[in-house]
Amino acid sequence: MSNQLIDPFGREVNYLRVSVTDRCDFRCTYCMSENMTFLPKKDILSLEELETICNVFIKLGTKKIRLTGGEPLVRKGILNLIKNLGKKIGNGLEELTLTTNGSQLQKYAEFLKENGVNRVNVSLDHLDPSKFREITRWGNLDLVLAGIQKAKSVGIKVKINTVALKDFNEKNIIEMIEWCSLNEYDMTLIEVMPMGDIGSENRFNQYLPLSEVKERLSKKFNLINIPKKTGGPARYYKIEGKKIDLGFITPLTHNFCETCNRVRLTCTGILYMCLGQDDNVDLKNILRNKGSSFLEDSLFKAISRKPKGHDFNISKSGINISSNRHMSVTGG
């Protein structure tokens, strides 16, 4: 048996996204309800258990690990996990990255850089402080911008992730692109994903097709298709005259699954082979009741069930919850 994780469609699964916590210090309106009930500590993998599972993935050919949440940097003790995984770079692992809201970057950027994190994705949906507060409910834009600048100053490459939201930031996307270009941050635009109950909000009212955004941007900029790959689902373009690679993640208008090489581990130890499907394997149960020696075989069996693609859908009349899992549980 090969020691590589290969799915039924011949895709090598070498990218693991790990949600280290479902908790976050923001409450973004497209991601969470304002009054979230978070998981009890006993249901969450310990940092040692997370590291054990990551090490088995690395043994089976995982080249890239992205730590996510929730907000990964609010997890108590997370720096130890980052330090230990950072030691694996060059010893099986090629890259350790984070997706973050930026609130803790000013505090931890130097530590991240010293421990092998050379690239982070920062979620940022607006450059106006009041609008930023509106979308995040609790966020402080100045703190986030200071954190992004700190990361850049210590040599961490920053990519800005912006969820395109109808009637909220659609008229500000060009401003975001100009700002990213000025600061030499790459940028990815993302469609709203129908995951988890977000309270009274209706995702259809938030949904802005990126096909429409791209058409508008093409009237302002010369977009040049490039073959850039970062391990994720984005399709990238150069913008003539700008210092930016612009990505589009389009789960609804253009399925991005054909080259999928990733799986997602929740903070509760549930491994999902697809973001938009519910088939899973409970690695926490295996680890706690059988032991780590059983993980390897379980992963081969899980990857043998990885589907070809997701089933995301959004409509004016529907509840627009393709999966009951919040993104903060699955890992952004």
Salt bridges, closest charged atoms under 4 A:
ASP7 OD2 - ARG11 NE 2.51
GLU34 OE1 - ARG137 NE 3.91
ASP43 OD1 - LYS42 NZ 3.16
GLU49 OE2 - ARG288 NE 2.82
GLU95 OE1 - LYS64 NZ 3.95
GLU95 OE2 - ARG119 NE 2.87
GLU110 OE2 - LYS150 NZ 3.03
GLU134 OE1 - LYS131 NZ 3.74
GLU170 OE1 - ARG216 NH1 3.06
GLU178 OE1 - LYS242 NZ 2.64
GLU184 OE2 - LYS243 NZ 3.65
ASP186 OD2 - LYS157 NZ 3.74
ASP186 OD2 - LYS228 NZ 2.95
GLU212 OE1 - ARG216 NH2 3.60
ASP245 OD2 - LYS228 NZ 3.02
ASP245 OD1 - LYS238 NZ 2.88
GLU258 OE2 - ARG235 NH2 2.54
ASP278 OD1 - ARG325 NH1 2.78
ASP279 OD2 - ARG305 NE 2.97
GLU296 OE1 - LYS59 NZ 3.03
ASP297 OD2 - LYS301 NZ 3.15
